[in-house]
């Protein structure tokens, strides 16, 4: 059986670790996803808490040093992503969704926003909730590969 076709544009929730990966190396798959956001091929779903977490984590000294970006450049990038994002109001919170309570915030946005995918390098923590709510849980590289193929395994 062929996997369902990915809608265009793809609606994703990019977890914080994947965002940080993108700012640390724009050449990788996570960096490519940011470029796809700005070309409107991917729609990020965000709420206030996720935007605040992006800021908290990416503005830490270790991330600034590794990314070789200034705090103002990172803030400008986050604000640009927010401008392209679909704002999600988290109304329903089903707990626990993940073995790591910190991941529940990302899943709340995905569930309430009816995301096509959660994009993370920590697929293990998101897998059960993804299956439960019919949201694909993919690494940045997997999402790019499936978008090139034009299909996604949403199970």
C-alpha positions in Angstrom: 0.0 0.0 0.0 1.3 3.4 -1.0 1.7 6.0 1.8 -0.6 9.0 1.7 0.5 12.0 -0.3 2.0 14.9 1.6 -0.2 18.0 1.4 1.4 21.1 0.1 2.5 23.0 2.0 3.4 20.6 4.8 2.3 21.6 8.3 5.0 20.8 10.8 6.0 21.4 14.4 9.8 21.8 14.5 11.0 20.8 17.9 13.5 23.0 19.7 16.5 20.7 19.2 15.9 20.6 15.5 15.7 24.4 15.4 19.0 24.7 17.3 20.5 22.2 14.8 19.5 24.4 12.0 21.1 27.5 13.5 24.3 25.6 14.3 24.6 24.3 10.7 22.5 25.8 7.9 23.9 23.2 5.5 22.1 20.2 7.0 18.5 19.0 6.6 17.2 21.1 9.5 18.7 24.2 7.8 17.0 23.2 4.6 13.7 23.0 6.4 14.1 26.6 7.5 14.7 27.6 3.9 11.5 25.7 2.9 9.6 27.7 5.6 10.7 30.9 3.9 9.7 29.5 0.4 6.3 28.6 1.9 6.7 24.9 1.1 6.5 24.1 4.8 4.2 25.9 7.3 5.5 25.8 10.9 2.9 25.6 13.6 3.8 27.5 16.8 2.3 28.8 20.0 3.8 31.4 22.3 5.5 28.8 24.6 7.3 27.2 21.6 8.6 30.6 20.4 9.8 31.4 23.9 11.6 28.0 24.2 13.3 28.6 20.8 14.6 31.9 22.3 15.6 30.4 25.7 17.6 27.6 24.2 19.1 29.2 21.1 20.3 32.3 23.0 22.4 30.4 25.5 26.1 31.2 25.3 27.0 27.7 24.0 24.5 28.0 21.2 25.6 31.5 20.2 29.2 30.3 20.1 28.4 27.2 18.1 26.2 29.0 15.6 28.5 31.9 15.1 25.4 34.1 15.1 24.7 37.1 17.3 21.7 37.1 19.6 20.1 39.8 17.4 20.5 37.5 14.3 19.0 34.6 16.1 16.1 36.7 17.3 15.6 38.0 13.8 15.4 34.5 12.5 12.9 33.4 15.1 10.8 36.4 14.4 10.9 35.6 10.7 9.8 32.0 11.4 7.0 33.3 13.6 5.9 35.6 10.7 5.5 32.6 8.5 4.0 30.4 11.2 0.4 29.5 11.8 -0.4 30.4 15.3 -1.9 27.6 17.3 -4.0 28.0 20.4 -3.5 25.0 22.7 -6.9 24.1 24.0 -6.6 20.4 24.5 -3.8 19.0 26.7 -3.7 15.3 27.1 -1.0 14.3 29.6 1.4 12.6 29.5 2.0 12.4 25.8 5.7 11.6 25.9 8.2 9.9 28.2 9.8 13.3 28.5 7.4 15.9 29.9 9.4 18.7 28.1 8.2 17.2 24.8 4.6 17.5 25.7 4.6 21.2 24.7 5.7 20.3 21.2 3.0 17.6 21.0 0.3 19.9 22.3 1.0 22.3 19.3 1.0 19.3 16.9 -2.2 17.8 18.2 -4.1 21.1 18.5 -2.8 22.4 15.1 -3.5 19.1 13.3 0.1 18.9 12.1 1.2 16.6 9.3 4.4 16.0 11.1 6.5 16.6 14.2 10.1 17.2 13.1 12.6 16.0 15.6 15.8 14.0 15.9 14.3 12.4 19.0 11.7 10.3 17.2 11.6 7.8 20.0 10.0 10.2 22.5 7.4 11.3 20.0 6.5 8.0 18.3 3.6 6.8 20.5 1.8 10.1 20.5 2.4 10.4 16.8 0.7 7.0 16.2 -2.1 7.9 18.6 -3.0 11.1 16.9 -2.0 10.2 13.3 0.9 12.6 13.1 4.1 11.6 11.3 7.2 11.8 13.5 10.2 12.4 11.3 13.8 13.6 11.5 14.5 16.6 9.3 16.3 14.4 6.8 13.3 12.0 6.7 10.9 14.8 6.0 13.0 16.2 3.2 13.3 12.7 1.7 9.5 12.1 1.8 8.8 15.5 0.4 11.1 14.7 -2.5 9.2 11.5 -3.0 5.8 13.2 -2.6 4.6 10.9 0.1 4.6 10.5 3.9 3.9 7.6 6.3 1.3 9.2 8.5 0.7 6.4 11.0 
